[in-house]
Amino acid sequence: MLKHPVFAMAFRPLYLLAALYGAVSILMWSFGWYSTLQLPAYFWHAHEMIWGYAGAIVVAFLLTAVATWTGQPPVRGARLAGLVGLWLIARIATLFPQGAAVSGIAGTAFFWLAAALMAAPVIKSRNGNNYIAVVALAAFGLSHAVFHLYLTQPLFDGSALFNGLLAGLFMVSGFIGLIGTRIISFFTSRRLNTAQVANPKWTAFAALLLPLTAALSTMLQLFPALAALCAVAAGLLGLVQTVRWFEKGVLREPLLWVLFAGYLFASLGLAVLGVSQWMKSYILTNMGVHLIAVGGIGLLTLGMMVRTALGHTGRPLYPVPKPMTAAFVLMLAAALCRAASAALVAVNTTAYLHSMRLSAVLFAAALVLYIYRYLPWLTQPRIDGKAG
């Protein structure tokens, strides 16, 4: 069983499970699931989208990519099955009235085990450029642990829990910044046959360290002005980078424009979220959160799941397989719809509810199209006969 192709590399089981769970959980939340008293209402929704959906894809991407970056064997077999098992336990436990503690332990163990599995090839190959990614993955697990620590407090402190969620969202934004800096200009130059835009080394570190600093500050509920400043700086850096990398030909290539659009949304979201911390604006906070969560995370995770799974199953990247362009358009529509709903929340409750639900349906539909196309590919051996 553990030699089945689905356990050959981390992207195979985790991409499929994340896509399925992302589609189901966002519909559950949008149409009336309010979870349990231990993890109620939007706390469950945000927790599962940040550390459940996005967390699975971040781990899958890093554990897949680190084999290429270091030249070491990938995580596979029993170790991968154990990692996937922890993720599943963490997801299922949130559905039970007394399951928050189990979810907290299993979910944190998932990230810390992933960090250890990534650290091993990085250390063995002395791949110094990726130590920071290992540290960030461990910090992502720490943000999950701290959120669950806040859940154990005798009095339900919504403010502390919300800060814990923001810390997790900042961490995902940091991974977006780091990975985007490494791949977007490279992919663009390769596909369009243009000169690659050079990225000074400090930009990749800043794209990760600024959100990481914001996350730690928010997580510990210390120096809120510093968190806001770092978020705005990270957002502005991302906007500048998006403009620097852009080429006209990008708009003709779905596998490129989806990455640019996602990076743009994430950068805008960071800037808006940072400003909202100074202005104490609920509307801006709501908009910033969902610019990152639906626009940044939604578009970039879908784009990377489509691209990396093609390459690692031995399939050509171009043309984009049907119906993935439609999935990208649906996810883009979901992001725009959710951003609009954030502006409606204080104006028209009914319009807000309908636009939020429409965004959820579009988000889920995009992931369902991914599952439809990729399920047979991710559960079968590579078509070129290679391992992976």
C-alpha positions, 0 to 999 in steps of 0.5 A, spaced: 500 500 500 505 504 501 508 503 495 502 506 491 504 512 486 500 516 491 505 516 496 511 517 491 511 524 493 508 529 498 504 533 492 500 527 490 496 525 496 496 532 499 494 536 493 488 532 492 486 532 499 487 539 500 483 541 494 477 536 496 477 539 503 478 546 501 472 545 496 467 542 502 469 546 508 468 553 504 461 550 502 460 548 509 462 554 512 458 559 507 452 555 508 451 554 515 456 550 519 458 553 525 462 548 528 463 547 535 463 551 542 470 549 542 472 552 535 466 556 533 463 560 527 469 563 523 474 561 527 473 554 525 473 557 518 479 561 518 483 555 522 481 550 517 483 555 511 489 557 513 492 551 517 488 546 513 487 547 506 493 552 505 498 549 510 497 542 506 499 545 500 505 549 503 508 543 506 506 539 499 510 544 495 516 545 500 517 537 501 516 536 493 521 542 491 526 540 496 528 534 493 530 538 487 533 544 490 538 539 494 538 533 490 536 528 495 531 523 495 524 525 496 519 524 502 515 518 500 512 511 503 511 510 510 514 517 512 509 521 508 503 516 510 504 518 517 505 526 515 498 525 511 495 521 517 496 527 522 493 532 517 487 528 517 486 527 524 487 534 525 481 536 520 477 530 523 478 532 530 475 539 529 468 536 527 467 533 534 465 537 540 471 536 544 476 535 538 480 542 539 485 539 543 486 533 538 486 537 532 491 542 536 496 537 537 496 533 531 496 539 527 502 542 530 505 535 529 504 535 522 508 542 521 513 540 525 514 533 522 514 536 515 519 541 518 524 536 520 523 532 514 525 538 510 531 540 514 534 533 513 536 534 506 537 541 507 542 539 512 545 533 509 546 537 502 549 544 506 543 547 502 544 554 506 539 558 502 533 553 504 535 554 512 530 560 512 524 556 509 525 550 514 525 555 520 519 558 517 515 552 516 517 550 524 514 557 525 508 556 522 507 550 526 508 554 532 503 559 530 498 553 530 500 551 537 499 558 540 492 559 537 490 552 540 493 555 546 489 561 546 483 556 545 485 553 552 484 559 556 478 559 561 475 565 558 473 565 551 478 571 548 475 573 541 481 578 540 487 573 542 484 568 537 483 573 532 490 575 533 492 568 532 489 567 526 492 573 523 499 570 525 497 564 521 495 568 515 501 572 515 505 566 515 502 564 509 503 570 506 511 570 507 511 563 504 507 566 498 513 572 498 519 567 498 516 562 493 513 567 489 520 571 488 524 564 487 519 562 481 515 567 478 520 571 474 524 565 472 517 561 470 516 568 466 523 568 462 522 561 461 516 561 457 516 568 454 523 567 452 525 573 455 531 576 460 530 573 467 529 579 471 534 579 477 532 579 484 537 581 489 538 576 495 535 581 500 528 581 496 527 574 497 529 574 505 525 580 506 518 577 502 519 572 508 522 575 514 517 582 514 510 577 514 514 573 519 515 578 524 508 581 523 506 574 525 510 573 531 508 580 533 501 579 532 501 572 535 504 574 541 500 580 541 506 585 542 508 591 538 502 592 534 505 598 530 511 593 528 506 588 525 502 593 521 509 596 519 512 590 516 505 588 513 505 594 509 512 594 507 511 587 505 505 589 501 509 594 497 515 590 496 510 585 493 507 590 488 513 593 486 516 586 484 509 584 481 510 590 476 518 589 475 516 581 473 511 583 468 511 582 461 505 583 456 506 576 454 504 574 461 496 575 459 496 570 454 499 564 458 494 562 464 500 558 468 503 565 468 497 570 469 494 566 475 501 567 479 501 574 477 494 575 479 495 571 486 501 575 488 498 581 486 492 580 491 496 577 496 501 584 496 494 588 496 492 584 502 498 585 506 498 593 505 491 593 506 491 589 512 497 593 515 493 600 514 487 597 517 491 595 524 492 603 524 485 605 522 482 600 527 477 599 521 473 592 521 471 593 513 479 594 511 481 588 516 475 584 512 478 586 505 485 585 507 484 578 510 480 576 504 484 579 499 490 574 501 486 568 503 481 568 497 485 572 492 492 570 494 492 563 497 486 561 492 489 563 486 497 561 487 495 555 490 491 553 484 496 555 480 502 551 483 498 545 484 496 545 476 503 547 474 508 542 479 503 536 478 504 537 471 512 537 471 512 531 477 508 527 473 512 527 467 506 531 463 508 537 458 506 544 462 503 547 455 498 547 453 494 548 460 490 542 460 483 543 460 479 545 464 484 548 468 484 555 465 476 555 467 478 553 474 483 559 474 477 564 471 473 561 477 478 562 482 479 569 480 472 571 480 471 568 487 477 573 489 473 579 486 467 577 489 469 576 496 473 583 496 466 586 494 463 582 499 467 585 504 465 592 502 458 590 503 458 588 510 457 594 513 452 597 507 447 591 506 447 585 510 443 581 505 448 583 499 454 581 503 451 574 505 449 573 497 456 575 495 460 571 500 456 565 498 457 566 491 465 567 492 465 560 496 461 556 490 466 559 485 472 557 490 469 550 491 468 549 483 475 551 481 477 546 486 472 541 483 475 542 476 482 541 479 480 534 482 476 532 476 482 533 472 488 531 476 485 525 480 487 520 475 494 523 474 496 523 481 494 516 483 497 513 477 505 512 476 509 518 472 507 517 464 515 517 463 516 511 467 521 516 472 520 515 480 516 521 483 
